[in-house]
Amino acid sequence: AQSVTQPDIHITVSEGASLELRCNYSYGATPYLFWYVQSPGQGLQLLLKYFSGDTLVQGIKGFEAEFKRSQSSFNLRKPSVHWSDAAEYFCAVGVREYGNKLVFGAGTILRVKS
Amino acid sequence: DAGVTQSPTHLIKTRGQQVTLRCSPKSGHDTVSWYQQALGQGPQFIFQYYEEEERQRGNFPDRFSGHQFPNYSSELNVNALLLGDSALYLCASRPGSGLSYYEQYFGPGTRLTVT
């Protein structure tokens, strides 16, 4: 069965510091991978996606993610965090055999300290 | 271009009651999925509608049902509400074909509280 693991429930970084959020997936085929961000009380906003090709993908708000097939990982990075990045981040894998339903990880809450 | 819209924003119901949540997909999208997000968890797939039919279903009981209308909007119905149904219900839409086929866009959600 497909699954996504986000090992860090909470992460706190200082404003201006770099950020890496970890994501590992289990999926039998070439995965379609996504990172979404959710602010409190809000829906999910798509940050970036990986379908194929270049394993380093760029997204909105200065985020990037790197797909590593050998490690079954899709970690999210940002070189310099802003206070407005504080939110919850979800990694997801798209299951093509089931109408591209998304299987989400449990999320990582990012806190930014000034 | 309006994104995915959902109504109502918040809802409070009593155990045993029934509830209907509504979703209008993003313009140009014809496939709608519903997800349940319990507090502190990631969203869980409930089901997906395309061409007015349920195409895929997650691991949810039959108390959860849905409908899609000719204009692609959708409803989620939950019968015999349980306390455990309290959650944020998210609607997502995507096109049925084309380059964006694999991208799902989410609405703001409906917060359901069952007392």
HADDOCK unambig.tbl for C-alpha pairs under 7 A between the chains (distance, minus, plus):
assign (segid A and resid 42 and name CA) (segid B and resid 108 and name CA) 5.23 0.50 0.50
assign (segid A and resid 43 and name CA) (segid B and resid 106 and name CA) 6.18 0.50 0.50
assign (segid A and resid 43 and name CA) (segid B and resid 107 and name CA) 5.60 0.50 0.50
assign (segid A and resid 43 and name CA) (segid B and resid 108 and name CA) 3.91 0.50 0.50
assign (segid A and resid 43 and name CA) (segid B and resid 109 and name CA) 5.70 0.50 0.50
assign (segid A and resid 44 and name CA) (segid B and resid 106 and name CA) 5.65 0.50 0.50
assign (segid A and resid 45 and name CA) (segid B and resid 106 and name CA) 6.91 0.50 0.50
assign (segid A and resid 98 and name CA) (segid B and resid 56 and name CA) 6.10 0.50 0.50
assign (segid A and resid 99 and name CA) (segid B and resid 56 and name CA) 6.62 0.50 0.50
assign (segid A and resid 100 and name CA) (segid B and resid 102 and name CA) 6.40 0.50 0.50
assign (segid A and resid 101 and name CA) (segid B and resid 45 and name CA) 6.81 0.50 0.50
assign (segid A and resid 102 and name CA) (segid B and resid 45 and name CA) 6.93 0.50 0.50
assign (segid A and resid 104 and name CA) (segid B and resid 42 and name CA) 5.62 0.50 0.50
assign (segid A and resid 104 and name CA) (segid B and resid 43 and name CA) 6.21 0.50 0.50
assign (segid A and resid 105 and name CA) (segid B and resid 42 and name CA) 5.73 0.50 0.50
assign (segid A and resid 106 and name CA) (segid B and resid 41 and name CA) 5.03 0.50 0.50
assign (segid A and resid 106 and name CA) (segid B and resid 42 and name CA) 4.44 0.50 0.50
assign (segid A and resid 107 and name CA) (segid B and resid 41 and name CA) 6.92 0.50 0.50
assign (segid A and resid 107 and name CA) (segid B and resid 42 and name CA) 5.99 0.50 0.50
